Amino acid sequence: SAPAEYPVRRSHRTEIGFYALRPDGALSLESTVAATYAGAETAVAAALGKPCPALVFPNQGDQDYVKVELDPVSLGTLRTGLGRVADRLTRQMMWGTLYGMLRDARIAPAAYIETVIQQLAGEQDPQILTDVLRPLSREVIRYLAPARRAAVQARLEAFTKAQLDGSPAGSDRQLLYYKAYLAAAVTPAATSWLQGLLRGESAIAGLPLNQDRRWGVVQALARLGAANAKELIAAELARDATDEGRKAAFGAEAQLPDGALKHKWFQRITRSAPDAADNKFATGDLREAMEQFAVPGQEPLVQPLTEPYFTELVALSGKGEDNMYLQRMSEVMYPPACDPSLIARTTAFLKAHPALPAGVIKSLLVRQQEVAICLKLQAL
């Protein structure tokens, strides 16, 4: 397709892969056809009259620079056979296609996560695992309506724990699933297991709990609202009184499901605190806190900060704050709600403040677009 302002469709050359579904459930590449296409539709003469394959992949071998959307039959096949595609590059591209179709609301978030659970279990490639696992708990989960999240999150937690337990000791796969489990943990059982891990009552063979990993556990427990979370943060900071330890403690505290603490960190990050000392934190320290500030499930806690966000963004910009900090702050502190009124509020704000730094304007437009995507997906 082409936008109305740039209607000309340039010609592309690609290779089309035709896949068959074998009796053992694996997808095998049966043939490829080279094709040059342009316009809204192009007939591929070499493919006409052939039996309909189980899956058609329009960019086999990454020959074309193009966004791919699969037909319904191919999508159904991919959701049941992606994990059995032999070629690594093809699997990576197909996962990318599936994620793109999620973002375009061509597949529901719950269906996407279920596909991950079913098809990623046998994956060994670290890059594919990184690409697929990284956005699940902080991005894809947001695309689910809040009332539908709990069951899916529990499934995701159980999946990442099972994969962590089943990964070879000391492997990249084990480390990636350890990080994914920390992000996916939501249940009381996870809280209990993480507490025991931190106390040394359990261990992960091949994955010693070094200082960075200890902070990862503390931050997960803080996000989960563990009853002793504040004490854990203080104890870990006493154990690790380094610059990195201080930043990790800030990140943990910012994740606590406590409205008063959210407001406190919001004021620090936007340098709007009534206590002057709270406005003098180094930007490096504040970055850690703001990256962890708005986690899924805590939207009601930060909702009262929606209007202050826009007010303080203007004020902070006028104080000569570093543009890189402003841009990142405007992006990650943007209100996390999937609310159509937020789209209108952002449009009005940008119209009223055209002199904001270009990076800030870009961040706001991107985040506004994310709200629109979220609204479409939550309606599926």
Secondary structure, 3 states (H helix, E strand, C coil): CCCCCCCCCCCEEEEEEEEEECCCCCEEEEEEEEEEECCCCCCCHHHCCCCCCCEEECCHHHCCCCCCCCCHHHHHHHHHHHHHECCHHHHHHHHHHHHHHHHCCCCCHHHHHHHHHHHCCCCCCHHHHHHHHCCCCCCHHHHCCHHHHHHHHHHHHHHHHHHHHHCCCCCHHHHHHHHHHHHHCCCHHHHHHHHHHHHCCCCCCCCCCCHHHHHHHHHHHHHCCCCCHHHHHHHHHHHCCCHHHHHHHHHHHHHCCCHHHHHHHHHHHCCCCCCHHHHCCCHHHHHHHHHCCCCCCCHHHHHHHHHHHHHHHHHHHCCCCCHHHHHHHHHHCCCCCCCHHHHHHHHHHHHHCCCCCHHHHHHHHHHHHHHHHHHHHHCC
